[in-house]
Amino acid sequence: MDTDLKNVVMTPPLYDYLLAQTSPPDAVQRKLIEVTRQLGGPAEMQIPHEQAVFLTLLTRVTGARRIVEVGTFTGYSTLAFAYGLPADGGRITTCDLSPEWTAVAREAWQAAGVSDRIDLRLGPASETLRQLPQDPVLDLVFLDADKPGYADYWDQLLPRVRPGGLLLADNVLYGGEAANPAATGNAAAIRDFNDLVREDPRVEAVLLPIADGLTLARKLP
């Protein structure tokens, strides 16, 4: 047995225990989870609730006020960030292609009373990001969209993040497939992205085993 290896296999009973130790979803979040489940297969794109709680806490702890998210889907992560923004101001710009899925998101944001904190941009994210100010003013960035696009989003957003700001990327384990040197498709794109982050001298980063893997990177001064 490798005594240096400290990890726990996430069995269903252990996952239930983990959820029991997490702040439960509020009424709006519960409804959004249910509505998203009714979409069928695409529902797997919604982040799990414990990850949403982590994003809210991270937003509050860092005092983030200017956030950009790539990949809205039905708005669960956007809602999590909006909950974490300070009451006296703060805004999240979120990018997506789907009017149908983001209509679900808009309804949830309105019900939660945070729609005034959210700027939804519909269209290709790479084009939306190019329209953002060049100044390094962003406090936090979250990537959760098409995997082959991650490298481009990273290169566009990192210069716009302030020193000390955070960049997050979701699905960086890609169901475990990212660990395979022979990975193909989305898994190969994620593997290449992980290499990009690891070798980027502008950040310090860690890959956390939260949900499907979450990269947490801090932009260096």
C-alpha distance (Angstrom), angle and dihedral (degrees) to the residues before:
residue distance angle dihedral
M1 . . .
D2 3.81 . .
T3 3.81 104.4 .
D4 3.82 89.9 -166.1
L5 3.79 91.4 62.5
K6 3.80 110.6 93.8
N7 3.76 110.6 174.4
V8 3.77 136.9 119.0
V9 3.79 125.8 -137.3
M10 3.80 106.7 -124.2
T11 3.80 103.8 -126.6
P12 3.85 120.0 179.9
P13 3.84 92.9 -104.1
L14 3.81 90.7 49.1
Y15 3.80 91.3 48.2
D16 3.82 89.7 51.1
Y17 3.80 88.3 52.0
L18 3.82 90.6 49.3
L19 3.80 90.8 52.5
A20 3.79 90.7 48.2
Q21 3.82 88.8 59.7
T22 3.81 92.5 51.3
S23 3.79 126.7 87.0
P24 3.83 104.3 -97.0
P25 3.80 122.9 -117.3
D26 3.77 116.4 -92.9
A27 3.80 122.9 -125.8
V28 3.81 94.1 -86.0
Q29 3.79 92.5 48.9
R30 3.80 92.5 47.7
K31 3.80 91.2 52.3
L32 3.81 91.7 46.6
I33 3.80 90.7 51.7
E34 3.81 90.3 51.3
V35 3.80 95.3 46.0
T36 3.80 90.7 48.4
R37 3.81 92.1 50.0
Q38 3.79 88.6 57.6
L39 3.81 88.7 64.6
G40 3.80 89.0 72.7
G41 3.80 118.1 -151.3
P42 3.82 97.5 12.6
A43 3.82 89.0 59.7
E44 3.80 88.7 83.2
M45 3.80 87.3 75.2
Q46 3.81 91.1 69.8
I47 3.80 112.5 99.8
P48 3.83 114.8 -119.0
H49 3.78 118.0 -102.4
E50 3.80 96.1 -110.4
Q51 3.80 88.9 57.2
A52 3.80 89.9 50.5
V53 3.81 89.9 53.3
F54 3.80 89.0 51.0
L55 3.82 91.4 51.4
T56 3.81 91.6 50.4
L57 3.80 92.1 49.3
L58 3.80 92.1 46.1
T59 3.80 90.6 51.9
R60 3.79 91.4 50.7
V61 3.80 96.0 43.8
T62 3.80 92.9 50.7
G63 3.80 94.1 41.7
A64 3.80 89.7 -129.5
R65 3.79 114.7 -175.1
R66 3.81 103.0 165.5
I67 3.81 115.4 53.2
V68 3.80 133.5 168.8
E69 3.79 121.0 -163.6
V70 3.80 124.8 -170.2
G71 3.80 109.0 -156.5
T72 3.81 118.8 31.6
F73 3.81 104.3 178.3
T74 3.85 106.0 166.0
G75 3.78 92.7 -17.9
Y76 3.81 105.7 -106.9
S77 3.81 95.4 132.0
T78 3.80 90.8 40.6
L79 3.79 88.7 54.3
A80 3.80 90.2 49.6
F81 3.80 91.9 54.0
A82 3.81 91.9 44.7
Y83 3.81 90.0 53.5
G84 3.81 88.6 54.9
L85 3.80 97.2 50.5
P86 3.81 117.0 104.4
A87 3.79 116.6 -95.7
D88 3.82 92.3 -124.4
G89 3.79 94.8 58.6
G90 3.76 147.0 -41.8
R91 3.77 135.1 133.8
I92 3.78 139.7 -149.1
T93 3.79 121.9 -152.4
T94 3.80 110.2 -156.5
C95 3.81 127.2 -171.0
D96 3.79 129.8 -151.9
L97 3.80 143.0 145.0
S98 3.81 101.7 -140.3
P99 3.82 121.8 87.9
E100 3.82 88.5 -177.1
W101 3.81 97.8 55.7
T102 3.80 94.6 38.4
A103 3.81 90.1 52.1
V104 3.80 86.0 65.6
A105 3.80 88.3 48.8
R106 3.81 93.7 50.3
E107 3.79 91.2 53.4
A108 3.81 91.6 52.0
W109 3.81 93.4 46.7
Q110 3.79 90.3 50.8
A111 3.80 91.7 49.3
A112 3.81 90.4 50.0
G113 3.80 92.3 49.9
V114 3.82 94.4 -122.8
S115 3.81 102.3 103.7
D116 3.82 90.6 107.9
R117 3.82 88.6 64.0
I118 3.81 94.4 54.6
D119 3.80 129.7 79.8
L120 3.82 109.3 -168.7
R121 3.81 115.8 -160.4
L122 3.81 117.2 -167.2
G123 3.80 117.4 -157.0
P124 3.80 139.7 59.9
A125 3.80 106.9 -27.6
S126 3.80 94.1 -139.0
E127 3.83 89.2 60.5
T128 3.80 93.2 44.2
L129 3.80 92.0 51.5
R130 3.79 92.4 50.6
Q131 3.81 87.8 59.0
L132 3.81 93.3 56.7
P133 3.82 119.3 102.1
Q134 3.79 113.2 -87.2
D135 3.81 94.0 -134.3
P136 3.83 116.3 110.7
V137 3.80 95.8 -116.3
L138 3.82 105.2 123.2
D139 3.78 116.7 113.4
L140 3.79 98.7 -167.3
V141 3.81 138.7 12.4
F142 3.82 128.5 -168.1
L143 3.80 124.0 -165.3
D144 3.80 116.5 -161.6
A145 3.78 107.8 141.4
D146 3.82 138.9 86.0
K147 3.78 107.5 -9.2
P148 3.83 98.4 -139.9
G149 3.81 87.3 56.7
Y150 3.81 95.7 57.0
A151 3.82 95.3 91.4
D152 3.81 92.1 52.1
Y153 3.81 92.7 46.5
W154 3.81 89.9 48.7
D155 3.80 92.8 51.0
Q156 3.80 92.0 47.7
L157 3.79 97.2 45.3
L158 3.79 104.5 38.1
P159 3.83 93.6 71.5
R160 3.81 88.3 50.5
V161 3.82 93.8 54.2
R162 3.78 116.1 93.1
P163 3.81 119.1 -119.6
G164 3.79 106.4 -83.3
G165 3.80 91.5 23.6
L166 3.80 122.7 129.2
L167 3.78 135.2 -116.0
L168 3.81 119.1 -164.1
A169 3.80 127.3 -169.8
D170 3.80 124.4 -170.4
N171 3.83 131.2 -148.2
V172 3.80 93.0 25.7
L173 3.82 91.5 148.4
Y174 3.80 91.7 46.9
G175 3.77 94.8 -155.1
G176 3.81 90.0 -46.4
E177 3.81 92.5 -60.7
A178 3.80 92.6 109.9
A179 3.82 89.4 71.9
N180 3.81 91.2 62.7
P181 3.84 112.9 96.0
A182 3.81 87.6 -153.5
A183 3.81 93.2 53.9
T184 3.79 117.2 143.7
G185 3.80 136.5 -165.8
N186 3.79 117.2 3.4
A187 3.80 92.0 -4.9
A188 3.80 90.6 56.7
A189 3.81 90.2 48.5
I190 3.80 90.2 52.3
R191 3.82 91.3 46.9
D192 3.80 89.8 53.0
F193 3.79 90.5 46.9
N194 3.81 91.7 51.2
D195 3.81 88.9 52.6
L196 3.80 89.5 49.4
V197 3.81 92.4 53.6
R198 3.80 94.1 44.3
E199 3.80 91.8 52.8
D200 3.82 97.2 41.5
P201 3.83 107.6 111.9
R202 3.80 91.1 -160.6
V203 3.80 94.4 72.3
E204 3.77 145.3 40.3
A205 3.79 111.4 -140.3
V206 3.78 146.7 178.5
L207 3.79 130.7 -166.5
L208 3.80 109.3 -135.1
P209 3.83 123.1 -157.5
I210 3.80 92.9 -129.8
A211 3.82 113.5 139.5
D212 3.84 105.3 -44.8
G213 3.79 93.0 -8.7
L214 3.80 127.6 -68.7
T215 3.80 125.0 -148.0
L216 3.80 114.6 -147.7
A217 3.81 113.7 -166.8
R218 3.79 130.7 175.6
K219 3.77 120.4 -154.0
L220 3.78 110.2 -125.2
P221 3.81 122.2 -130.3
